[in-house]
Amino acid sequence: MSEIQVGRSDSLSDSSIPNPFFHRVTVSALDKLQILVMSVTVFPLRAVLLLVCLFLMWIASTIATHGLTADRKKPMSGWRREMKIIVRSLIRGVLFACGYHRIRVVDSSCHLPGVSKTRAPIVVGAPHTSFFDAIIMFACEDFPTGVSRIENGEIPFLGVTVKFTQPVYVMREDRMSRQKTIGELKRRATSDDSWPEIVIFPEGTCTNGQSLIAFKPGAFIPGVPVRPVVIRHRNRMNTAYWTWDGPGAYTVMWLTLCQFSTEAVIERLPVYVPNSDEKRDPKLFASNVRKVMAESLNLPVSDHSFEDCRLMLYSAKLGLPSATGVLEFQKLTRKLGVQYDDVKALLEKFSVLVKNGKGQITLEEFGSYLELPVSDSLRQLFLLYDRNCSGTIDFREYIIGLHLVSQPANTEDVIRLAFELFDEESKGYITEPELVKILHTAFGMSKSNTRELFRHVDLNEDGKISYEEFKAYSEKQPEYAKLFLTYQQLMKSENATNSTIGKHETASKKNS
């Protein structure tokens, strides 16, 4: 059988960037001793100071918001605005209690000739590594506001401080929430009122800070200047990282409070003023700002996104390793046009194929799924999916294989030709003996498996497979399409060879 050929796109090759949602705290014997000692000495004192600061923040915020409604359309003024100085000082006290004894602010735009002095109504911060980022921004910037779920305003003690910042609220149960949020961002960003700057973390989720993942376009849709701010945390054990696959929030807080000191560096980059193309294309605007921030941090950029996190959680729910769902989702969307719901459905299908618990399909499992024995035909098809020739197919390779190998081959013409291949007498339907004959002879499928397959395809159980039933099953199982196509090519090749041999034999008889 001739070898199947398919092009391989370098743009879809595996990323060299490590999983940005994975983080582990490495703890030595000395570190364990430090944590043990500080847990019973320093930690209680810091915890008390933290609670005192939070209580005082609650009192100050309650006073400042008395009589105000959550939907207020004007920024605070007068004595209420002056209360921000007190609340900001208490937020700094919260950070001090958490071990952030030194927070260094660097303004890279100072003294740079030609740098725009335009005020930026929106501040974008990255990398977003934990809940400490937002606290630091509120303590070090000129008491900005942010974007918050409306439920956060009801959190005990902290909720009233959230209200005091006058955030742009997001209501997840409202289908029009996204449009309303963007509309409010535009209104405030272009308003003549003295609204505070709006802080947004465009990555949309927390990472380990080793790369900048895809920026969501929300902060860039208004098309106004933005102030990029890069954030770095430094302590000996790297505890200030709250990722999807890593220590939980309480563990992060505990370990950070058990450090002697944690330093934060906030670097304000020059205001980025969008050009006409960036104003028309928020994704281009976001990408270019991310590039500037990555260069400042000396970090790579990746196409991972929040959708990867959602797929990580769903992978774990399906009994797969959580890393199975880390795909660089934005790249697959851009190159293949896949959507989240499609990938989620494929992940469910993939979980049925995987039986080794490692999140990867072996050749034998692939054959078992197709109910085919290991053969040269199956190996060739498997290699089309196994892009890195590792001997296994991971979920990313499976998606790419379906979209670049099986589904393009699964056209109406191929399905029609395959049906005619089985329907030897052109009756308009396929009988069980006809299906058994080809699948057993050409692909080595056992007769019992072939009969079982016949029952799956014969939806109305009338003892024959119509074209509509055959097409429906082919679309459900596109992996078969490439095998059918290869078999058709083989049959054509054999027919051509037999025809040539026949002509030679006829010519020889005439000559004799």
Buried (B, 14 or more C-beta within 10 A) or exposed (E): EEEBEBEEEEEBEEBEBEBBBBBEBEEEEEBEEBBEEBBEEBBEEBBEBBEBBBEBBBEBBBBBBEEEEEEEEEBBEEEBBEBBEBBBBBBBBBBBBBBBEEBEEEEBEEEEEEEEEEEBBBBBBBBBBBBBBBBBBBBBBEBBBBBBBBBBBEEEBBBBBBBBBBBBBBBEEEEEBEEBBBBBBBBBBEEEEEBBBBBBBBBBBBBBBBBBBBBBBBBBBBBBBBBBBBBBBEBEBBBBBBBBBBBEEEEBBBBBBBBEEBBBBBBBBBBBEBEEEBBEBBBBBBBBBBEBBBEBBEBBBBBBBBBBBBBBEBBBEBEBBBBBBBBBBBBBBBBBEBEBEBBBEBBEEBBEBBEEEEBBBBBBBBBBBBBBBBBEBBBBBBBBBBBEEEEBBBBBBBBBBBBBBBBBBBEEEBBEEBBEBBBEEEEEBBBBEBBBBBBBEBBBBBEEBBEEBBEEBBEEEEEBBBBEBBBBBBEEBBBBBBBBBBBBEBEEEEEEEEEEEEEEEEEEEEEE
